[in-house]
Amino acid sequence: MHLMYFTERPYRYVPNDEVIKTGFFGIENRHFDPVKGGQLLNEYLDEKVLAEELGFDGVMLNEHHDTAFCMGSVMDVEASILARITKKVKIVLLGNPLPIVGNPLRLAEELGMIDMISGGRLVAGWVRGGGSEQFASNANPAFNREYFNEAHEVVIQAWTRPGPFRYEGKHFHYRFIDPWCLPIQKPHPPIWIPGLLSPETVMWCAQHRYPYIALATFLEPTVELWDIYRDAAAAEGYQVGPENFGYLQKVYVAETDEKAREIAKWDMFGGAGIGYSLFGQPQWMFPPGYNSKEATRRIARQFTDPHADKKSPWAGLADGTTTSKIADAQVKTRSAVWQDSGPIDVEATRKQIFEAFPAVERAMQVICGTPDTVIPKLRTVLEVLRPGIFAFWQNDGPISKEDRLNNIRLIAKEVMPAVREIGRELGLTSPFEVKPGSRPLKGNRPESVGSLEPLQRLNGQTTAHA
Amino acid sequence: MASGNGHQEWREETIHVDDLDLTLIKGGSGRPLLVLHEELGWPGWLKWNSTLAQRHLLLIPQHPGFGRTPRSEWISSVRDLAGFYARYLAEQNLAPIDAIGFSLGGWIAAEMAACNPSQFRKLVLVAPMGIRPREGVILDFFQLMAPKHLYATVYDPDATPEFDNLYGGQGPEQFEGWEEARAQTARLAWTPFMHNPSLPHLLGIASNLSTLLIWGKEDRVVPPTVAAQFKEVMKSARLVTFDRCGHRPEVERTVDFIREVEAFLE
């Protein structure tokens, strides 16, 4: 198993009221103080060094723009520093938003330098970028997929094809590609793809033999997506294994369940008090041409339904909530139909969001408690998904420095050993142990990696996943 | 979208132009009038169509990538689209033709005029895009969901009798159509946003073209001051403006709109 530390690196001083009123993207940057921001960025770099010392295998970074949710606006800058100040952890970038980088050759050079300085410890990864990222970089959202595919081609060619050569694509044109900063790892650094369960992306990963990392998604649909990957892999002629899959899980650990829960409930607001329940406003989340036809159809129904619920989608979710209702609430929140009803009642919305936390916890979207509380739950997640890559998503929300470090230490010292043991028991091979795509296909029917059976067993005991 | 007496006044045809099957809405009789629709797509056969169709043959192509016309990979700018329609007019022996363009459609017509004004006999531009406003900006509808964009196009929806008839309503089907239209508009004009810096320079070639500019004084999409910028280069253009009217004079001030257009096209 490959175990990673991840945090969104929030700007923790953003007023929660502003978050509730505006969401993930669009809060005025007068609320940002670069002196405090600089302190936080250094704190977050130090956390990665600590994570290495405490035995994590990888430190994972991501990138967002114009948001307090995540300060990694130029993730490669952080990765460059980590390349020098860490010694053995993998530096896992999930991922560079290919459609918005503008110059993929420059990206290939940046990543080449990071791999060289780190002595070959880079794991690269690509994302399409959220809707708002297209605005933040003024990248034409209607060409998002085309930019993604073509930029990917440019980077791979720059890394693997002897230069100089010429590249003339639809969107990118280079007279001269001959970079003198190539990755140490050959033919190129590992590439992992994070995502939120888009079947299109999952199949693309299977075709390229890139591990797919599901970002804190609901377990049931994740197992279904694993099978889509499995079938696409079989079409390519290989059998999937745990090394093809990764999972990002929110975990908060403290000395008591009560303390862990008190910290974790702020995760309902994600990063800096943004996210899970208040992701963004629809005009920025759904830019023109960005969505698939199927996603557009779903949004169309919501926007034009005269009976659409104009209350906050989180109202009334406190008890007896099913996983699908939480998923519905997330989608409704992101489409923000309900916000059209007028100004948001900040206090009432905050209260409703906190009240939905127990349901979110029951669905294991957030796992929190003492080590003894979280380990059995993590076992269930690992039994269901059987991922070879597992990232602990920690420390979102306005959590103090002390509590952040405490969380990292407790997970490293008291949770990780158990997780490694479970990984060995379940045969959860990482991409560094078994090359993704190297397992031969046996017979006509490829085997699944994930299974809903452990979840059903658990449901037999409780009604947590009703 | 049928007329009041129950029989449909228009029909749909497909015309092959280059590699594309262009969907064309055709209705009425008389001298042909090319109608170039706006950025949310073809809003449907409305009262003004019905009235003008009594004396004109209305030819309303659905732009490539909008409505029922498929997208063409090679059309990547509004000037490409103008060239595409120039070819359509030439191949169908329609030039010189009367034309009316709305918003994005006005921009397409202006690009056609900037390339070859003799394609047109007379040209009506209704709140056209294409020239960057000296004051203010063109409404950034890419940062609005389509229903809000639609509301922003009129001064007062309640005082616009045909508002609910635009696009045949405001259901999921229309929403999907708007998203298709927005995506194609983004492909054509995400940046520079809904204008072409060279247009005002090249449009000088159309200084003798008989042109009618129509603008609502309360237009929130393209600032009414842009009319003066068009007039600076299209020196023969005459400007008509309407009070209490936004970006859709044809449905906000239908009677006045028809009167002005009919008089001009005489």
Interface residues (C-beta under 8 A of the other chain):
Chain A: F135 N138 N140 P141 A142 F143 P282 Q283 W284 F286 P287 P288 G289 N291 K293 T296 R297 I299 A300 R301 F303 T304
Chain B: F142 Q143 L144 M145 A146 P147 K148 Q170 G171 P172 E173 Q174 F175 E176 E179 R182 A183 Q184 T185 A186 R187 W190 T191
